[in-house]
Amino acid sequence: MTNYYETCLRETSDEIKQKTSDLGWESTNCDYETVFLEAENWGELKRKIDRNRGDADILVFKGGDEQLNRKAAESSRIDVLLHPEKGRKDSGIDHVVAEKAADNHVAIGFDLKQLLEKEGKHRSFVLKHWRRNLKLCEKYGTPYVITSGASEKLDLRAPRDLKAIIDSLGFEGRKSVSDYPKRILERSENVESQVRSGVEEVDRE
């Protein structure tokens, strides 16, 4: 039996938790701590990583800036580089970023909200970028995940629906909702068992 894991929900209320279970998710970040980071430059991002890594089970950088996409891919302390194509005319990553992300176990995140917020040809552009990034991920062995990015119950999607999107682009949707997110969780548990108890608690920005 395949288990499904949703790692990047924006809302994690009890109502959301119950709904995700009803939809078929084995586990979501209602059960653990996902921290989303935004930054204007590398210095700011590095400070936020330092402040949040010790408390976060999963650390997600909300991408879009070319330089910061690359920096996030180079940091083994980041778990997910989410929507690197956001606000761009290209896909946000190239072969160098994909290879760096693979080396550092940074997953490329595909955010359904970025797709649903577009219409017509703009939605086609997003899908084109997704297809390119998936191709790079497969070529370099870069993990990838897809999320509904839900901030309320109506935004939630069943794992089979998200899987179907990746399948429709010619890639293995199962990896994006089962295999790779499971690896992220296992990696987080391993890191926690090794170092988290020795990390000093700090305030977040």
C-alpha positions as CSV (number, residue, x, y, z in Angstrom):
1,M,0.0,0.0,0.0
2,T,1.3,3.4,-0.9
3,N,1.4,6.1,1.8
4,Y,1.1,9.8,0.8
5,Y,2.8,12.8,2.6
6,E,1.9,16.5,2.2
7,T,4.8,18.6,3.4
8,C,3.9,22.3,2.6
9,L,0.4,23.2,3.8
10,R,0.1,26.8,4.8
11,E,-2.7,26.1,7.3
12,T,-2.5,23.3,9.9
13,S,-5.7,23.5,12.0
14,D,-7.5,20.5,13.4
15,E,-10.1,20.9,10.7
16,I,-7.4,20.8,8.0
17,K,-5.9,17.8,9.6
18,Q,-9.1,15.8,9.6
19,K,-9.9,16.8,6.0
20,T,-6.4,15.7,4.8
21,S,-6.9,12.4,6.5
22,D,-10.3,12.0,4.8
23,L,-8.7,12.7,1.4
24,G,-6.1,9.9,1.8
25,W,-3.0,11.6,3.2
26,E,-1.1,9.4,5.6
27,S,0.7,12.4,7.1
28,T,0.9,16.1,6.6
29,N,2.7,19.0,8.2
30,C,-0.3,19.3,10.6
31,D,1.7,16.6,12.4
32,Y,5.1,18.4,12.4
33,E,6.6,21.8,12.1
34,T,7.1,23.3,8.6
35,V,8.6,26.7,8.5
36,F,8.4,28.9,5.3
37,L,11.2,31.4,4.7
38,E,11.2,34.4,2.5
39,A,14.2,36.7,1.9
40,E,15.4,39.6,-0.2
41,N,19.1,38.6,-0.2
42,W,21.4,35.8,0.8
43,G,22.4,37.5,4.1
44,E,18.8,37.7,5.2
45,L,18.1,34.1,4.1
46,K,21.1,32.8,5.9
47,R,20.1,34.5,9.2
48,K,16.6,33.0,8.9
49,I,18.0,29.6,8.3
50,D,20.2,29.9,11.3
51,R,17.3,31.1,13.5
52,N,14.8,28.5,12.3
53,R,16.6,25.3,11.5
54,G,16.8,24.0,15.0
55,D,13.0,24.3,15.6
56,A,11.8,23.3,12.2
57,D,11.1,19.7,11.1
58,I,10.9,20.9,7.5
59,L,12.5,24.2,6.2
60,V,11.0,25.6,3.0
61,F,12.3,28.5,1.0
62,K,9.8,30.3,-1.1
63,G,11.8,30.8,-4.3
64,G,11.6,33.0,-7.4
65,D,14.8,35.1,-7.2
66,E,17.5,33.5,-9.4
67,Q,20.4,34.1,-7.0
68,L,18.4,32.9,-4.0
69,N,17.1,29.8,-5.8
70,R,20.8,28.9,-6.3
71,K,21.8,29.6,-2.7
72,A,18.9,27.6,-1.4
73,A,19.9,24.6,-3.6
74,E,23.4,24.9,-2.2
75,S,22.3,24.7,1.4
76,S,21.8,21.3,2.9
77,R,19.8,22.9,5.7
78,I,17.0,23.7,3.3
79,D,14.5,20.9,2.7
80,V,12.4,22.3,-0.1
81,L,12.9,25.0,-2.7
82,L,9.3,25.9,-3.4
83,H,8.0,27.4,-6.7
84,P,11.4,28.6,-8.0
85,E,9.6,29.8,-11.2
86,K,7.4,32.2,-9.3
87,G,7.3,35.7,-10.9
88,R,9.8,34.7,-13.5
89,K,9.8,34.3,-17.3
90,D,11.9,31.2,-17.0
91,S,11.6,28.0,-14.8
92,G,13.8,29.4,-12.1
93,I,16.4,26.6,-12.1
94,D,19.0,25.3,-14.6
95,H,21.2,22.2,-14.7
96,V,23.6,23.7,-12.1
97,V,20.9,24.4,-9.6
98,A,19.3,21.0,-10.2
99,E,22.6,19.3,-9.6
100,K,23.4,21.3,-6.5
101,A,19.9,20.5,-5.1
102,A,20.5,16.8,-5.7
103,D,23.9,16.9,-3.9
104,N,22.3,18.7,-0.9
105,H,19.0,16.7,-0.8
106,V,17.0,19.9,-1.5
107,A,13.7,19.0,-3.1
108,I,12.2,21.2,-5.8
109,G,8.6,22.1,-4.8
110,F,5.7,22.4,-7.3
111,D,2.9,24.6,-5.8
112,L,-0.6,24.0,-7.2
113,K,-1.6,27.6,-6.1
114,Q,0.9,29.0,-8.6
115,L,-0.9,27.1,-11.3
116,L,-4.5,27.8,-10.2
117,E,-3.8,31.5,-9.9
118,K,-3.0,31.7,-13.6
119,E,-5.3,31.5,-16.6
120,G,-5.0,30.6,-20.3
121,K,-1.6,31.0,-21.8
122,H,-0.1,32.1,-18.4
123,R,-1.1,28.7,-17.0
124,S,0.5,27.0,-20.0
125,F,3.7,28.9,-19.2
126,V,3.7,27.5,-15.7
127,L,3.2,24.0,-16.9
128,K,6.0,24.5,-19.4
129,H,8.3,25.6,-16.6
130,W,7.2,22.6,-14.4
131,R,7.9,20.2,-17.2
132,R,11.4,21.6,-17.7
133,N,12.1,21.5,-14.0
134,L,10.9,17.9,-13.7
135,K,13.1,16.9,-16.6
136,L,16.1,18.5,-14.8
137,C,15.1,16.8,-11.6
138,E,15.0,13.4,-13.3
139,K,18.2,13.9,-15.1
140,Y,20.2,14.9,-12.0
141,G,18.4,12.8,-9.4
142,T,16.9,15.8,-7.7
143,P,14.0,15.1,-5.4
144,Y,10.7,16.9,-6.1
145,V,7.4,17.3,-4.3
146,I,4.0,18.7,-5.2
147,T,1.8,20.5,-2.7
148,S,-1.7,22.0,-2.8
149,G,-0.2,24.9,-0.8
150,A,-3.6,25.0,1.0
151,S,-4.3,27.8,3.4
152,E,-7.9,26.8,3.9
153,K,-10.0,23.6,3.7
154,L,-11.4,24.3,0.2
155,D,-7.9,24.5,-1.2
156,L,-7.0,20.9,-0.2
157,R,-6.5,18.3,-2.9
158,A,-6.3,14.5,-2.6
159,P,-3.0,12.9,-3.3
160,R,-4.3,11.2,-6.4
161,D,-5.2,14.6,-7.9
162,L,-1.7,16.0,-7.3
163,K,-0.1,12.8,-8.5
164,A,-2.2,13.0,-11.7
165,I,-0.8,16.5,-12.5
166,I,2.8,15.2,-12.5
167,D,1.8,12.1,-14.4
168,S,0.1,14.3,-17.1
169,L,3.5,16.0,-17.6
170,G,5.1,12.7,-18.4
171,F,6.8,12.0,-15.0
172,E,6.2,9.8,-12.0
173,G,3.6,11.5,-9.8
174,R,4.0,8.9,-7.1
175,K,7.5,10.2,-6.4
176,S,6.2,13.7,-5.7
177,V,3.5,12.7,-3.2
178,S,5.0,9.5,-1.6
179,D,8.7,8.6,-2.2
180,Y,10.4,12.0,-2.0
181,P,8.3,13.6,0.8
182,K,8.8,10.5,2.8
183,R,12.6,10.9,2.4
184,I,12.3,14.5,3.6
185,L,10.6,13.3,6.8
186,E,13.1,10.5,7.4
187,R,15.9,12.9,6.9
188,S,14.4,15.4,9.4
189,E,14.0,12.6,11.9
190,N,17.6,11.6,11.5
191,V,18.9,15.2,11.8
192,E,16.7,15.7,14.9
193,S,18.1,12.6,16.6
194,Q,21.6,13.6,16.0
195,V,21.7,17.4,16.6
196,R,18.4,18.9,17.6
197,S,18.7,18.3,21.3
198,G,21.9,20.4,21.3
199,V,20.6,23.4,19.4
200,E,19.9,26.5,21.3
201,E,16.4,27.8,20.9
202,V,16.2,31.2,19.2
203,D,13.5,33.7,18.3
204,R,12.2,33.7,14.7
205,E,11.9,36.7,12.5
